[in-house]
C-alpha cells in the first residue's frame, strides 16, 4: 500500500491544506504554515494509506 501525507488544521471543521507523497516535504510545509500564515496555530500532519491498484503500473 502506498501512503500519502495530509497537512491539515482543525478548529470546528477539518481544513486540508496539502497532500504530499513525502513525509519530510509535508512536515516542512506544515512548519512553514505554522510560522507564517497560521501563526501559533497547531497544524497537523498525518500519514494515510492509499490502496495500491495493479493498474497503477500500466503506462498510459
C-alpha positions as CSV (number, residue, x, y, z in Angstrom):
1,X,0.0,0.0,0.0
2,X,1.2,3.5,-0.8
3,X,0.9,6.3,1.7
4,X,0.2,10.0,1.4
5,X,0.8,12.7,4.0
6,X,-2.0,15.1,4.6
7,X,-1.4,18.5,6.2
8,X,-4.5,19.9,7.9
9,X,-5.8,22.1,10.6
10,X,-8.9,21.6,12.7
11,X,-11.0,24.2,14.5
12,X,-14.6,23.2,14.3
13,X,-14.1,21.6,10.9
14,X,-11.1,20.0,9.2
15,X,-9.4,22.1,6.5
16,X,-7.0,20.2,4.3
17,X,-4.0,22.4,3.4
18,X,-2.0,20.0,1.3
19,X,-1.4,16.4,0.3
20,X,2.1,15.0,-0.2
21,X,3.9,11.8,-1.2
22,X,6.8,12.6,1.0
23,X,6.7,12.9,4.8
24,X,9.6,15.3,5.1
25,X,8.1,17.6,2.5
26,X,4.7,17.6,4.3
27,X,6.5,18.3,7.6
28,X,8.4,21.3,6.1
29,X,5.2,22.7,4.6
30,X,3.3,22.3,7.9
31,X,6.1,24.1,9.8
32,X,6.2,26.9,7.3
33,X,2.4,27.4,7.5
34,X,2.5,27.4,11.3
35,X,5.2,30.1,11.3
36,X,3.6,32.4,8.7
37,X,0.0,32.1,7.6
38,X,-1.3,30.4,10.7
39,X,0.9,31.9,13.4
40,X,0.8,29.9,16.6
41,X,-2.0,27.5,15.4
42,X,-1.4,23.8,15.5
43,X,-1.0,22.4,12.0
44,X,-1.4,18.6,11.9
45,X,0.3,16.1,9.6
46,X,-0.9,12.5,9.2
47,X,0.1,9.6,7.1
48,X,-2.8,7.7,5.4
49,X,-2.6,4.5,3.4
50,X,-3.8,4.6,-0.2
51,X,-4.8,1.3,-1.7
52,X,-2.5,0.1,-4.5
53,X,-4.1,-0.9,-7.8
54,X,-2.5,-3.1,-10.3
55,X,-3.3,-0.6,-13.0
56,X,-1.0,2.0,-11.3
57,X,2.0,0.4,-13.1
58,X,0.4,0.5,-16.5
59,X,1.9,3.1,-18.8
60,X,-0.6,5.5,-20.3
